[in-house]
Amino acid sequence: MPTSTSPAPADAHAKPSILHQPKAVWAVAFACVISFMGIGFVDPILPAIGEQMHASHAEVELLFTSYLLVTAVAMLGTGWVSSRIGGKRTLILGLVIIVAFAALASLSPSIGAMVGFRAGWGLGNALFIATSLAVIVGSATGGVPGAIAIYEAAMGIGIAVGPLLGGILGSAGWQWPFLGVSVLMLVGLVGTILFVPNAPTTARRLPLSAPIKALRHRGLLILSLVALLYNWAFFTVLAYAPLILGFDAIALGMVFFGWGLLVALFAVVVAPRLERRFGLVPVLIGAFVLMALDLAAMAIFTDVGAVLVATIIVSGICSGLNNTLVTQAVMQVAPVERPVASASYSFVRFFGGGLAPFVAGVVGTAVSIHVPFWIAVVAIAGAVVLLVASGHRISDAVAAAEAADEQVLPTAAGDAPAEPVVLVDDALDEDASAIRAAERQQDQQPAHR
């Protein structure tokens, strides 16, 4: 006769560890690390590229602008592609394009050719980023917050290590960081082929207009605009500041390595704790205010190297908080499929990231090196205004999603664009599996007649 001291009931409802994930999650997360390393790889070699190719600041900044604007526009088609060829094949296609164009960028004979190859790189980046986020959210155990934490951890590690490794490779020549990205993404491609499973493609094919139509949802639109304004400031720091510092590749790599460490720490460890204690919108507003003050210090002391270095590193705190919380909120409040939400959000935000470096290069040369940072302050102030005006709407939408106890089952992984499965209680997991098995059995019956 069973005793009442058995611990089974308590264990049955224990929350799974974030580290206990399918191989598909870790394979895609590794590729994400390399993808985000690719952004930071370029930072330490920007001055060297400008000097050796006799390019102006504005021309050098086009390396970011072409990459990010093509990424933004291509995001509109990622759901259309993944819903027809599947998530895994879309990841593979994106990775193949990145491997090819990163290698071609290392062979560029001119700044114009390099800008063009970076644009091709951006196409692969769009296919990979939108689909990787959807696959991780759709494959990971532990719900949306845990999946976002894995994605942001991959981003943080990549952003932290990228500049340091890029600085080391860049000290031997500006070509080597591009080759490094190509080789490492090739490793990510192999991992994706081996470990991300082939699952049936969803029967619903997404139209090209789906990401634009999704922006009719007010919560998604507001968060996307907030992300656009934030990305303007983010890429002003990431792409323009290295040109002002005038450091060599190793020194720039060390500065942005410190910045990236804070991005990773505050994205993975600090952001979830602050959100649980104070709420999403208050933490975001606080982070944006801190970032505005930090950018104002950059604007005032742009020509003081020590202050600029310190403020660049400190901005990693704000970036880590914002990256995690805004992405998580988007994936929770958007009433559309994960690939569509990711594509809509990324389409809008990367426009800010794409325009900011070019504008900074032009304005910094034509007017003053201080002005680009002041423009970034204005952008962050605009994000704060949006959050204050619509904070209650965002908070209510996130609270509703959390109240639904939404969990994403591992069976949604692979080639199927990630779809949430809402469970009222963990105990319903077995019932849901039984229902799916019965439905599959019914579908097979006509074949035996």
C-alpha positions as CSV (number, residue, x, y, z in Angstrom):
1,M,0.0,0.0,0.0
2,P,1.5,3.3,-1.0
3,T,2.5,5.7,1.8
4,S,1.8,9.4,1.9
5,T,5.5,10.3,2.3
6,S,6.3,9.6,-1.4
7,P,8.0,12.6,-3.0
8,A,6.7,11.7,-6.5
9,P,3.9,14.3,-6.7
10,A,6.2,17.2,-5.9
11,D,8.8,16.0,-8.4
12,A,6.3,15.6,-11.1
13,H,5.6,19.3,-11.1
14,A,9.2,20.4,-10.7
15,K,10.2,23.1,-13.1
16,P,12.7,21.7,-15.7
17,S,16.2,23.1,-15.8
18,I,17.0,25.6,-18.5
19,L,20.1,23.4,-19.3
20,H,18.0,20.3,-20.1
21,Q,17.3,21.1,-23.8
22,P,17.1,19.1,-27.0
23,K,20.2,18.9,-29.2
24,A,18.5,21.1,-31.7
25,V,18.4,24.0,-29.3
26,W,22.1,23.8,-28.5
27,A,23.0,23.4,-32.2
28,V,21.1,26.5,-33.2
29,A,22.3,28.4,-30.1
30,F,25.9,27.7,-31.1
31,A,25.3,29.0,-34.6
32,C,23.7,32.1,-33.0
33,V,26.9,32.6,-31.0
34,I,28.9,32.6,-34.1
35,S,26.4,34.9,-35.9
36,F,26.6,37.5,-33.2
37,M,30.3,37.2,-33.0
38,G,30.3,38.2,-36.7
39,I,28.9,41.6,-35.7
40,G,31.7,42.3,-33.2
41,F,34.4,40.8,-35.4
42,V,34.2,43.9,-37.7
43,D,34.4,46.5,-34.9
44,P,38.2,46.4,-34.2
45,I,39.1,46.5,-38.0
46,L,37.0,49.5,-39.0
47,P,39.8,52.0,-38.6
48,A,42.2,49.7,-40.5
49,I,39.7,49.2,-43.4
50,G,39.2,53.0,-43.6
51,E,43.0,53.6,-43.7
52,Q,44.0,50.9,-46.1
53,M,41.1,51.4,-48.5
54,H,41.3,55.2,-48.2
55,A,37.6,55.3,-47.2
56,S,35.8,58.1,-45.3
57,H,33.9,57.5,-42.1
58,A,30.6,57.5,-44.0
59,E,31.9,54.9,-46.5
60,V,33.2,52.6,-43.7
61,E,29.9,52.9,-41.9
62,L,28.2,51.6,-45.0
63,L,29.6,48.2,-44.0
64,F,27.0,48.2,-41.2
65,T,24.3,50.0,-43.1
66,S,24.2,47.7,-46.2
67,Y,24.3,44.7,-43.9
68,L,21.5,45.8,-41.6
69,L,19.2,47.4,-44.1
70,V,19.3,44.2,-46.3
71,T,18.7,42.2,-43.2
72,A,15.7,44.4,-42.3
73,V,14.0,44.1,-45.8
74,A,14.8,40.4,-46.1
75,M,13.1,39.8,-42.8
76,L,9.8,40.3,-44.5
77,G,10.3,37.1,-46.6
78,T,11.7,34.8,-43.9
79,G,8.3,33.5,-42.8
80,W,7.3,33.0,-46.4
81,V,10.4,30.9,-47.0
82,S,10.4,28.9,-43.8
83,S,6.7,28.0,-44.1
84,R,7.5,26.5,-47.5
85,I,10.8,24.8,-47.1
86,G,10.8,24.4,-43.4
87,G,12.8,25.9,-40.5
88,K,15.8,23.6,-40.8
89,R,16.3,24.2,-44.5
90,T,15.9,27.9,-44.0
91,L,18.6,27.9,-41.3
92,I,20.9,25.9,-43.6
93,L,20.2,28.3,-46.5
94,G,21.0,31.4,-44.4
95,L,24.2,29.8,-43.0
96,V,25.4,28.8,-46.5
97,I,24.9,32.4,-47.7
98,I,26.8,33.8,-44.7
99,V,29.7,31.4,-45.1
100,A,30.0,32.4,-48.8
101,F,29.7,36.2,-48.5
102,A,31.9,36.4,-45.4
103,A,34.6,34.6,-47.3
104,L,34.1,36.9,-50.3
105,A,34.3,40.0,-48.1
106,S,37.8,38.9,-47.1
107,L,38.8,39.1,-50.8
108,S,37.3,42.6,-51.4
109,P,39.5,44.7,-53.7
110,S,37.6,47.9,-52.7
111,I,35.3,49.4,-50.1
112,G,32.5,49.3,-52.6
113,A,32.9,45.5,-53.2
114,M,33.1,44.9,-49.4
115,V,29.8,46.9,-48.9
116,G,28.2,44.7,-51.6
117,F,29.4,41.5,-50.0
118,R,28.2,42.7,-46.6
119,A,24.8,43.2,-48.2
120,G,24.7,39.6,-49.3
121,W,25.8,38.6,-45.8
122,G,22.8,40.5,-44.5
123,L,20.4,38.4,-46.6
124,G,21.8,35.2,-45.0
125,N,21.7,36.9,-41.6
126,A,18.0,37.6,-42.0
127,L,17.1,34.0,-42.9
128,F,19.1,32.7,-40.0
129,I,18.2,35.2,-37.2
130,A,14.4,35.2,-37.7
131,T,14.3,31.4,-38.0
132,S,16.8,30.6,-35.3
133,L,14.8,32.6,-32.7
134,A,11.6,30.8,-33.8
135,V,13.2,27.4,-33.7
136,I,14.7,27.9,-30.3
137,V,11.4,29.2,-28.9
138,G,9.6,26.3,-30.5
139,S,12.1,23.6,-29.4
140,A,13.2,24.6,-25.9
141,T,11.6,23.2,-22.8
142,G,10.6,25.6,-20.0
143,G,8.5,28.1,-21.9
144,V,9.2,31.3,-23.7
145,P,11.3,33.1,-21.0
146,G,13.7,30.1,-20.8
147,A,14.0,30.0,-24.6
148,I,14.6,33.7,-24.8
149,A,17.3,33.4,-22.0
150,I,19.1,30.8,-24.2
151,Y,18.9,33.0,-27.2
152,E,20.1,36.1,-25.4
153,A,22.9,34.1,-23.7
154,A,24.1,33.1,-27.2
155,M,23.9,36.8,-28.3
156,G,25.8,37.9,-25.2
157,I,28.6,35.3,-25.6
158,G,28.9,36.1,-29.3
159,I,28.9,39.9,-28.8
160,A,31.5,39.6,-25.9
161,V,33.9,37.2,-27.6
162,G,33.5,38.6,-31.1
163,P,35.4,41.9,-30.7
164,L,38.3,40.2,-28.7
165,L,38.7,37.5,-31.3
166,G,38.2,40.0,-34.1
167,G,40.9,42.2,-32.6
168,I,43.4,39.3,-32.3
169,L,42.7,38.2,-35.9
170,G,42.6,41.8,-37.1
171,S,46.1,42.5,-35.8
172,A,47.3,40.2,-38.6
173,G,45.2,41.9,-41.3
174,W,41.7,43.2,-41.8
175,Q,40.9,40.1,-44.0
176,W,41.3,37.6,-41.2
177,P,38.2,38.4,-39.1
178,F,36.0,37.9,-42.2
179,L,37.6,34.5,-42.9
180,G,37.2,33.7,-39.2
181,V,33.4,34.3,-39.4
182,S,33.2,32.1,-42.5
183,V,35.0,29.2,-40.9
184,L,33.1,29.3,-37.7
185,M,29.7,29.7,-39.4
186,L,30.7,26.6,-41.4
187,V,31.0,24.7,-38.1
188,G,27.6,26.0,-37.1
189,L,26.2,24.9,-40.5
190,V,27.5,21.3,-39.9
191,G,26.0,21.3,-36.4
192,T,22.6,22.4,-37.8
193,I,22.6,19.7,-40.4
194,L,23.5,17.0,-37.9
195,F,21.4,17.9,-34.9
196,V,18.3,19.9,-35.9
197,P,15.8,17.2,-36.9
198,N,13.7,17.1,-40.0
199,A,10.0,17.6,-39.0
200,P,7.0,17.9,-41.3
201,T,6.5,21.4,-42.7
202,T,3.4,23.2,-41.4
203,A,0.4,23.0,-43.7
204,R,-0.2,26.7,-43.4
205,R,1.9,28.7,-45.8
206,L,2.6,32.3,-44.7
207,P,2.0,35.1,-47.2
208,L,4.7,37.7,-47.9
209,S,2.4,40.3,-46.3
210,A,2.2,38.5,-43.0
211,P,4.9,40.5,-41.1
212,I,3.5,43.9,-42.3
213,K,0.0,42.9,-41.3
214,A,1.2,41.7,-37.9
215,L,2.3,45.3,-37.2
216,R,-1.4,46.2,-37.0
217,H,-1.3,44.7,-33.5
218,R,-0.6,47.8,-31.4
219,G,1.5,46.1,-28.7
220,L,3.9,44.6,-31.4
221,L,4.1,47.9,-33.2
222,I,5.0,49.9,-30.1
223,L,7.6,47.4,-29.0
224,S,9.1,47.3,-32.5
225,L,9.3,51.1,-32.6
226,V,10.9,51.1,-29.2
227,A,13.5,48.6,-30.5
228,L,14.1,50.8,-33.6
229,L,15.0,53.8,-31.4
230,Y,17.1,51.7,-29.1
231,N,19.0,50.1,-32.0
232,W,19.8,53.5,-33.3
233,A,21.7,54.2,-30.1
234,F,23.1,50.7,-29.9
235,F,24.7,50.8,-33.3
236,T,25.9,54.4,-32.9
237,V,28.0,53.0,-30.0
238,L,28.9,49.8,-31.8
239,A,29.8,51.1,-35.2
240,Y,30.7,54.8,-34.8
241,A,32.6,54.9,-31.5
242,P,35.5,52.7,-32.8
243,L,36.3,55.2,-35.4
244,I,36.5,58.0,-32.8
245,L,38.7,56.1,-30.4
246,G,41.4,55.6,-32.9
247,F,42.8,52.5,-31.1
248,D,44.5,49.6,-32.8
249,A,42.6,46.3,-33.4
250,I,43.7,44.7,-30.1
251,A,42.8,47.7,-28.0
252,L,39.4,48.1,-29.6
253,G,38.8,44.3,-29.1
254,M,39.5,44.7,-25.4
255,V,37.2,47.7,-25.0
256,F,34.3,45.9,-26.7
257,F,35.1,42.7,-25.0
258,G,34.4,44.5,-21.6
259,W,31.2,45.9,-23.1
260,G,30.1,42.5,-24.4
261,L,30.7,40.9,-21.0
262,L,28.2,43.3,-19.4
263,V,25.7,42.7,-22.2
264,A,25.9,39.0,-21.5
265,L,25.7,39.3,-17.7
266,F,22.8,41.7,-17.6
267,A,20.9,39.9,-20.4
268,V,21.0,36.4,-18.9
269,V,21.4,37.0,-15.1
270,V,20.2,40.4,-14.1
271,A,17.3,41.2,-16.5
272,P,15.0,38.3,-15.4
273,R,15.5,39.1,-11.7
274,L,14.8,42.8,-12.2
275,E,11.7,42.0,-14.2
276,R,10.3,39.7,-11.6
277,R,10.8,42.3,-8.9
278,F,9.8,45.5,-10.6
279,G,8.0,44.6,-13.8
280,L,8.9,44.8,-17.5
281,V,8.0,48.4,-18.3
282,P,9.6,50.0,-15.2
283,V,12.9,48.1,-15.8
284,L,12.9,49.1,-19.4
285,I,12.3,52.8,-18.6
286,G,15.0,52.7,-16.0
287,A,17.5,51.1,-18.4
288,F,16.7,53.7,-21.1
289,V,17.1,56.6,-18.7
290,L,20.5,55.2,-17.7
291,M,21.5,54.7,-21.3
292,A,20.4,58.3,-22.2
293,L,22.6,59.6,-19.4
294,D,25.5,57.4,-20.5
295,L,25.1,58.6,-24.1
296,A,25.0,62.2,-23.0
297,A,28.4,61.7,-21.3
298,M,29.7,60.2,-24.6
299,A,28.4,63.3,-26.4
300,I,30.0,65.8,-24.0
301,F,33.4,63.9,-23.6
302,T,33.7,62.4,-27.1
303,D,37.3,63.6,-27.5
304,V,38.3,62.3,-24.0
305,G,39.5,58.8,-24.6
306,A,39.3,57.5,-21.1
307,V,35.7,58.8,-20.6
308,L,34.6,57.4,-24.0
309,V,36.0,54.0,-23.2
310,A,34.3,53.9,-19.8
311,T,30.9,55.0,-21.1
312,I,31.1,52.5,-24.0
313,I,31.6,49.6,-21.5
314,V,28.9,50.9,-19.1
315,S,26.4,51.0,-22.0
316,G,26.6,47.2,-22.1
317,I,24.5,47.2,-18.9
318,C,21.6,48.9,-20.7
319,S,22.0,46.9,-23.8
320,G,21.9,43.6,-21.9
321,L,18.7,44.6,-20.1
322,N,17.0,45.9,-23.2
323,N,17.9,43.0,-25.5
324,T,16.4,40.4,-23.3
325,L,13.3,42.2,-22.0
326,V,12.1,43.7,-25.3
327,T,12.6,40.5,-27.2
328,Q,10.8,38.5,-24.6
329,A,7.9,40.9,-24.5
330,V,7.6,40.8,-28.3
331,M,7.4,37.0,-28.4
332,Q,4.8,37.0,-25.6
333,V,2.4,39.8,-26.8
334,A,2.4,39.1,-30.5
335,P,-0.9,37.3,-31.5
336,V,0.8,35.6,-34.5
337,E,3.1,32.7,-35.3
338,R,6.6,33.0,-33.9
339,P,8.4,33.4,-37.3
340,V,6.0,36.2,-38.2
341,A,6.5,38.0,-34.9
342,S,10.3,37.7,-35.1
343,A,10.3,38.9,-38.7
344,S,8.0,41.9,-38.0
345,Y,10.0,43.0,-35.0
346,S,13.4,42.5,-36.7
347,F,12.2,44.3,-39.9
348,V,11.5,47.5,-37.9
349,R,14.3,47.4,-35.4
350,F,17.1,46.8,-38.0
351,F,16.1,49.9,-39.9
352,G,17.2,51.9,-36.9
353,G,20.4,49.9,-36.7
354,G,21.1,50.3,-40.4
355,L,20.5,54.0,-40.7
356,A,22.4,55.0,-37.5
357,P,26.0,54.2,-38.5
358,F,25.7,56.0,-41.9
359,V,24.0,59.1,-40.4
360,A,26.7,59.1,-37.7
361,G,29.5,58.9,-40.2
362,V,28.1,61.8,-42.3
363,V,27.0,64.1,-39.5
364,G,30.2,63.4,-37.5
365,T,32.4,64.4,-40.4
366,A,30.2,67.4,-41.7
367,V,29.2,68.9,-38.3
368,S,30.9,67.5,-35.2
369,I,32.0,64.2,-33.7
370,H,29.8,65.0,-30.7
371,V,26.5,65.3,-32.7
372,P,25.9,61.5,-33.5
373,F,25.8,60.7,-29.8
374,W,23.3,63.6,-29.1
375,I,21.1,62.1,-31.9
376,A,21.3,58.8,-30.0
377,V,20.2,60.5,-26.8
378,V,17.2,61.9,-28.6
379,A,16.3,58.4,-30.0
380,I,16.4,56.9,-26.5
381,A,14.3,59.8,-25.1
382,G,11.7,58.9,-27.8
383,A,11.7,55.3,-26.7
384,V,11.1,56.4,-23.1
385,V,8.1,58.5,-24.2
386,L,6.6,55.5,-26.1
387,L,7.0,53.3,-23.0
388,V,5.5,55.8,-20.7
389,A,2.5,56.5,-23.0
390,S,1.8,52.8,-23.7
391,G,3.3,51.0,-20.7
392,H,0.0,49.8,-19.3
393,R,-1.0,48.2,-22.6
394,I,2.3,46.4,-22.8
395,S,2.2,45.3,-19.2
396,D,-1.4,44.0,-19.6
397,A,-0.5,42.0,-22.7
398,V,2.5,40.4,-21.1
399,A,0.5,39.6,-17.9
400,A,-2.2,37.9,-20.0
401,A,0.4,35.8,-21.8
402,E,2.0,34.7,-18.5
403,A,-1.4,34.0,-17.0
404,A,-2.1,31.6,-19.8
405,D,0.9,29.6,-18.6
406,E,2.1,29.2,-22.2
407,Q,4.6,26.5,-22.8
408,V,6.3,25.4,-26.1
409,L,6.7,21.7,-26.5
410,P,9.8,20.2,-28.0
411,T,7.7,18.4,-30.6
412,A,7.3,21.7,-32.4
413,A,11.0,21.8,-33.4
414,G,12.8,21.1,-36.6
415,D,11.3,22.1,-39.9
416,A,8.0,23.2,-38.6
417,P,7.8,26.9,-37.8
418,A,7.5,27.1,-34.1
419,E,3.9,27.2,-32.8
420,P,3.0,27.6,-29.1
421,V,1.0,24.9,-27.3
422,V,-1.0,26.4,-24.4
423,L,-1.3,24.1,-21.4
424,V,-3.5,25.1,-18.5
425,D,-1.5,22.8,-16.2
426,D,1.7,20.7,-16.5
427,A,-0.4,17.6,-15.7
428,L,-2.2,18.0,-19.1
429,D,1.1,17.2,-20.9
430,E,0.3,13.5,-21.0
431,D,-3.3,14.1,-22.1
432,A,-2.1,16.4,-24.9
433,S,0.3,13.7,-26.1
434,A,-2.4,11.1,-26.1
435,I,-4.7,13.3,-28.1
436,R,-2.0,14.0,-30.7
437,A,-1.4,10.2,-31.0
438,A,-5.1,9.5,-31.5
439,E,-5.3,12.2,-34.1
440,R,-2.3,10.7,-36.0
441,Q,-4.0,7.3,-35.8
442,Q,-7.2,8.7,-37.3
443,D,-5.2,10.4,-40.1
444,Q,-3.6,7.1,-41.1
445,Q,-6.9,5.1,-41.3
446,P,-7.9,6.1,-44.8
447,A,-4.6,4.7,-46.1
448,H,-5.5,1.2,-44.9
449,R,-8.9,1.1,-46.6
